[in-house]
Amino acid sequence: MKQSCILFLLLCSFPIVLHGQSSAQKPCEISEEFRQFDFWIGEWTVEDSTGTKLGDSSVQSILDGCVVFENWENPGAGYSGKSLNYYNAAIGMWEQKWIDNQGAPIEFKGTYDSAEKTLKFSGSGFQGGNTVKYRLNFHEIKDDYVRQQFFAFDPSREVWVLIFDGHYRRKK
């Protein structure tokens, strides 16, 4: 008992250090990598390329700016999903964890291309008992417009197929 009390006092007397930063600092506010996906934060109406509404997306910054959290809704189709997006400093990449109301999880890893103003993800998920490879790109077009392109790999033809082309328009 005495040893654990001493250990507790030692741990509480010194700040925890992560990646050279004190625990009192907010690491997601220090590094600009954590801010690369801020262009997607907001309230959005999502349309296809013809202007037909596909759904609504609410994207928030949570956990002191460490996570970009998406709430996707397409009430007409009875479809919804959520994603957690975060910069993983340990591997120098963005990660996204997606799950929808049909129980279909997808995990992505990606990087931000500053020249193209695009966050480019690749990943995989399961559909019909098979592993499916995916690509997901978020293009920062302007402050009130983001384009999301979602591709699936068709192994029978060995081509990437565009399966979702969402035009995010910021709600006024």
C-alpha positions in Angstrom: 0.0 0.0 0.0 2.8 2.4 0.9 4.6 1.8 -2.4 1.5 2.6 -4.5 0.9 5.8 -2.5 4.4 7.0 -3.3 4.0 6.1 -7.0 0.7 8.0 -7.1 2.3 11.1 -5.6 5.2 10.9 -8.0 2.9 10.6 -11.0 0.7 13.4 -9.9 3.7 15.7 -9.2 5.0 15.7 -12.8 3.1 16.6 -16.0 2.7 13.8 -18.5 4.7 14.4 -21.6 3.4 13.3 -25.0 5.5 14.0 -28.1 7.5 16.6 -26.2 4.5 18.5 -25.1 3.1 19.0 -21.6 -0.3 17.4 -20.9 -1.6 20.9 -20.0 -1.3 21.9 -23.7 -3.7 20.8 -26.4 -1.8 18.9 -29.0 -4.4 19.2 -31.7 -4.2 23.0 -31.5 -0.3 23.0 -31.7 0.1 21.1 -34.9 -1.3 22.3 -38.2 -1.8 18.7 -39.4 -4.7 18.4 -37.0 -6.3 21.4 -38.8 -6.1 20.0 -42.3 -9.7 18.7 -42.3 -11.3 21.8 -40.7 -12.7 22.8 -44.1 -15.3 20.1 -43.8 -16.6 21.3 -40.4 -20.1 22.8 -40.7 -23.8 22.1 -41.5 -24.2 20.8 -45.1 -26.9 20.0 -47.6 -25.5 17.3 -49.9 -26.5 17.0 -53.6 -25.5 14.9 -56.6 -24.0 16.6 -59.7 -27.5 17.4 -61.0 -28.6 19.2 -57.8 -30.8 16.4 -56.5 -30.6 16.3 -52.7 -28.9 13.2 -51.3 -29.0 14.1 -47.6 -27.7 16.3 -44.8 -24.4 16.2 -43.0 -23.5 17.8 -39.7 -19.7 17.8 -39.2 -18.3 19.0 -35.9 -14.9 19.5 -34.3 -14.9 17.6 -31.0 -12.5 16.6 -28.3 -10.6 19.9 -28.3 -10.2 19.8 -32.1 -8.7 16.3 -32.2 -11.6 14.7 -34.0 -13.8 15.7 -36.9 -17.1 14.0 -36.3 -19.7 13.5 -39.0 -23.4 12.8 -38.7 -24.9 11.7 -42.1 -28.6 11.5 -42.7 -30.7 10.5 -45.8 -34.2 10.3 -44.2 -35.9 9.6 -47.5 -33.8 6.4 -48.0 -33.7 5.5 -44.3 -30.0 5.7 -44.4 -27.6 7.2 -41.8 -24.0 6.9 -40.7 -21.3 8.5 -38.6 -17.6 8.9 -39.0 -14.8 9.7 -36.7 -11.9 11.4 -38.5 -8.6 12.1 -36.8 -4.9 12.8 -37.5 -2.8 10.0 -36.1 0.5 11.7 -35.4 2.1 8.3 -34.6 1.8 7.2 -38.2 1.6 10.7 -39.8 -1.7 10.0 -41.5 -5.4 10.7 -41.2 -7.8 7.9 -40.2 -11.5 7.6 -40.6 -13.8 5.1 -39.0 -17.2 4.9 -40.7 -20.3 2.9 -39.6 -23.8 3.1 -41.0 -27.2 2.0 -39.8 -26.8 -1.2 -42.0 -23.8 -2.3 -39.9 -21.3 -1.7 -42.6 -18.0 -0.5 -41.1 -15.2 0.9 -43.3 -11.7 2.0 -42.1 -9.6 4.4 -44.0 -6.2 5.9 -43.8 -5.1 9.0 -45.8 -3.1 12.1 -46.3 -3.7 15.7 -47.1 -2.5 17.0 -50.5 -2.0 20.7 -49.9 -1.5 21.5 -53.6 -4.8 20.0 -54.5 -6.5 20.9 -51.2 -7.7 17.3 -51.0 -7.8 14.8 -48.2 -7.2 11.4 -49.9 -8.2 8.2 -48.1 -8.0 4.5 -49.0 -9.4 1.7 -47.0 -11.5 -1.5 -47.0 -14.8 -2.8 -45.7 -17.0 -5.8 -46.1 -20.0 -6.1 -48.4 -21.9 -9.3 -49.1 -19.3 -11.3 -47.2 -16.4 -10.0 -49.4 -13.7 -7.5 -48.7 -14.1 -4.4 -50.8 -11.3 -1.8 -51.4 -12.4 1.9 -51.3 -11.0 5.3 -52.0 -12.5 8.5 -50.6 -11.5 12.0 -51.5 -12.6 15.3 -49.9 -11.9 18.3 -52.1 -11.9 21.8 -50.6 -13.5 23.8 -53.4 -14.3 27.0 -51.4 -15.5 28.0 -48.0 -19.1 27.0 -48.7 -18.5 24.0 -51.0 -16.8 20.6 -50.5 -16.9 17.7 -52.9 -16.7 14.1 -51.7 -15.9 11.3 -54.2 -16.2 7.7 -53.0 -14.9 4.9 -55.2 -15.0 1.1 -54.9 -12.6 -1.2 -56.7 -14.3 -3.7 -59.1 -11.9 -6.7 -59.2 -13.7 -8.3 -62.1 -12.9 -5.4 -64.4 -9.9 -4.1 -62.4 -11.2 -0.5 -62.3 -12.2 2.0 -59.7 -15.9 2.8 -59.9 -17.4 6.1 -58.6 -20.2 5.1 -56.2 -20.9 8.4 -54.5 -20.3 12.0 -55.8 -21.5 14.3 -53.0 -21.5 18.1 -53.4 -21.6 19.6 -50.0 -23.2 23.0 -49.9 -22.9 24.9 -46.6 -26.3 25.7 -45.1 -26.9 29.4 -44.6 
